[in-house]
């Protein structure tokens, strides 16, 4: 599989994840998401004050490591490097803006059609156009993220997401308790499927509240 096919696969995967978000949001109860994995009950939750302080300490430490690595570029510098190679990341943002304008216009038309009680066929056509535009926008976002994966900012965000998952994951064993006692336990844990599932739920929870 060449690079283009790999990127296309990642884009499709990302689109599928986005389409599942509305279903996942229904799982949030009392600032927690509970789920079952291999016959055990797990949950992710919002961080308490002590955990937030630990997150901040680890984030500052990681930032200090990243900023000293000369091979890691800031996002703005990475964008400039791409531009020298004929890839304009800023053009992606412009395309997204155009899609936003087009989507807004269609939504206005959709609202008008609903008010006029027009036929269901017309309404469905407009709804389908909105869905199509949102998929295009998500593809563009995913392309941009792929280009900027190795920027300092994105690497820091990715690390923070991992730490939040480590801090927020509980397991039901004679009551709820933290799954991992240390960051090393988390990093060395072999079941990547559990970590991936917990990370998905954790990020949904953290950024939906």
C-alpha positions in Angstrom: 0.0 0.0 0.0 1.5 3.3 -1.1 1.4 6.6 0.9 -1.7 7.9 -0.9 -3.6 4.7 -0.1 -2.5 4.8 3.5 -3.6 8.4 3.8 -6.9 7.6 2.1 -7.5 4.8 4.6 -6.8 7.1 7.5 -9.2 9.6 6.2 -12.0 7.0 5.8 -11.3 5.8 9.4 -11.5 9.3 10.7 -14.8 9.9 8.9 -16.2 6.7 10.4 -15.1 7.9 13.8 -16.8 11.2 13.4 -20.0 9.5 12.3 -20.0 7.6 15.5 -19.7 10.6 17.8 -23.4 11.3 18.0 -23.9 7.7 19.3 -21.0 8.0 21.8 -22.3 11.3 23.2 -25.4 9.3 24.4 -23.0 7.4 26.8 -22.1 10.3 28.9 -23.8 10.2 32.3 -22.8 12.2 35.4 -19.5 13.3 33.7 -18.5 9.7 33.2 -18.6 7.1 30.4 -18.9 3.5 31.5 -18.1 0.6 29.1 -17.5 -3.1 29.2 -14.3 -4.7 27.8 -13.5 -8.4 28.1 -16.1 -9.0 30.7 -14.9 -6.2 32.9 -16.5 -2.8 33.6 -14.4 0.3 33.0 -15.1 4.0 33.1 -13.4 7.2 32.1 -14.2 10.4 34.1 -13.3 14.0 34.4 -10.1 14.6 36.3 -10.0 15.8 39.9 -7.8 18.7 41.1 -4.9 16.5 42.0 -5.0 14.7 38.7 -5.1 18.0 36.8 -2.0 19.1 38.7 -0.2 15.9 37.7 -1.3 16.4 34.1 0.0 19.9 34.1 3.4 18.8 35.6 3.8 16.0 32.9 2.7 18.4 30.2 5.3 21.0 31.1 8.0 18.4 31.4 7.1 17.0 27.9 7.0 20.5 26.4 10.5 21.1 27.8 11.8 17.9 26.1 10.1 18.8 22.8 11.3 22.4 22.6 14.9 21.2 23.0 14.7 18.8 20.1 16.0 20.6 17.0 14.4 18.0 14.7 10.9 18.9 15.9 9.4 22.0 14.2 6.7 24.4 15.4 3.6 24.2 13.4 4.2 27.6 11.7 7.7 26.4 10.7 6.5 23.1 9.4 3.9 24.9 7.3 6.7 27.0 5.7 8.6 23.8 4.9 5.6 22.3 3.2 5.1 25.5 1.2 8.7 25.3 -0.1 7.7 21.8 -1.4 4.6 23.1 -3.1 2.1 22.2 -0.4 0.1 25.1 0.9 -1.5 24.1 4.2 -3.2 27.5 4.4 -5.1 26.6 1.3 -6.8 23.8 3.2 -8.1 26.4 5.7 -9.4 28.5 2.8 -11.2 25.5 1.3 -12.8 24.8 4.7 -14.0 28.5 4.9 -15.6 28.2 1.5 -17.4 25.0 2.6 -18.6 26.7 5.7 -20.1 29.5 3.6 -21.8 27.0 1.3 -23.1 25.0 4.2 -24.5 28.1 5.9 -26.3 29.1 2.7 -27.9 25.6 2.3 -29.0 25.6 6.0 -30.7 28.9 5.4 -32.5 27.4 2.4 -33.3 24.3 4.5 -34.9 26.5 7.2 -36.9 28.3 4.5 -38.1 25.0 3.0 -39.2 23.8 6.4 -41.1 27.0 7.1 -42.8 26.7 3.7 -43.6 23.1 4.3 -42.1 22.1 1.0 -41.9 18.5 -0.2 -39.8 15.9 1.7 -37.8 15.3 -1.4 -36.5 18.8 -1.5 -35.7 18.7 2.2 -33.8 15.4 1.8 -31.8 16.8 -1.1 -30.7 19.8 1.0 -29.9 17.6 4.0 -27.8 15.3 1.8 -25.9 18.3 0.5 -25.1 19.4 4.0 -23.9 15.9 4.9 -21.7 15.8 1.8 -20.2 19.2 2.6 -19.4 18.1 6.2 -17.7 14.9 5.0 -15.6 17.0 2.6 -14.7 19.3 5.5 -13.7 16.4 7.7 -11.5 15.0 4.9 -9.8 18.4 4.7 -9.3 18.5 8.5 -7.9 15.0 8.4 -5.5 15.9 5.6 -4.3 18.9 7.5 -3.8 16.8 10.7 -1.8 14.3 8.7 0.5 17.0 7.3 1.0 18.5 10.8 1.2 15.3 12.8 4.9 15.8 13.7 4.6 19.5 14.7 5.6 20.3 18.3 2.0 21.4 19.0 0.4 18.2 17.7 2.9 15.9 19.5 2.2 17.7 22.7 -1.6 17.4 22.2 -1.2 13.7 21.5 0.9 13.3 24.6 -1.7 15.2 26.7 -4.5 12.9 25.3 -2.5 9.9 26.5 -2.0 11.3 29.9 -5.6 12.2 30.3 -6.5 8.6 29.4 -4.0 7.3 31.9 -5.3 9.5 34.7 -9.1 9.1 34.0 -9.4 5.3 33.4 -11.0 3.3 36.2 -11.8 -0.4 36.6 -14.5 -2.0 38.6 -12.8 -4.4 41.1 -14.4 -4.4 44.5 -15.5 -0.8 43.8 -14.0 1.7 41.3 -10.3 2.3 41.3 -7.6 3.7 39.0 -6.6 1.2 36.4 -3.0 2.4 36.4 -0.8 3.3 39.4 1.9 5.0 37.4 2.6 6.4 34.0 5.1 3.6 33.4 2.3 1.0 34.0 0.3 2.8 31.4 3.1 3.0 28.8 4.0 -0.6 29.2 0.5 -2.0 29.2 0.2 -4.6 26.4 -3.5 -4.5 25.6 -3.5 -1.6 23.1 -7.2 -2.3 22.2 -8.3 -1.3 25.7 -6.1 1.8 25.7 -7.4 2.8 22.3 -11.1 2.4 23.4 -10.5 4.2 26.6 -8.7 7.1 24.8 -11.7 7.5 22.4 -14.2 7.7 25.3 -11.9 9.9 27.4 -11.4 12.5 24.6 -15.1 12.5 23.9 -15.8 13.1 27.5 -13.2 15.8 28.1 -14.2 17.9 25.1 -17.9 17.4 25.3 -18.4 18.8 28.8 
